[in-house]
Amino acid sequence: MKSLARKDANGNIHLDGLRLAGSTLPKIFGCGRLDLEWPTMMACPPCQVQDFAAQRTTCDNTGWRTVSFKQMRPCVGGMRAPPRYQET
């Protein structure tokens, strides 16, 4: 697995995408709170059955419709979307 962090020649650790959160500004002198954001898919929970919602087409001329499943919130890995199927 590829490392998410890298160390430079000075020993500083770098994370691609790491940034200041919102309107947080660092204080140059003294102490203060510093909020950082690191957007990554690894922060998303594993997919579960409740993460998918059924999407139904209109019935065709034979009375059948297709039911497929759409992911409704961010998730990674875990359960796959249920397979699409036909219903009357």
PyMOL commands that set and color helices and strands:
alter all, ss='L'
color gray80, all
select helices_A, chain A and resi 41-43+49-51
alter helices_A, ss='H'
color red, helices_A
select strands_A, chain A and resi 5-7+13-15+19-20+36-37+52-56+65-71+85-87
alter strands_A, ss='S'
color yellow, strands_A
deselect
rebuild
show_as cartoon
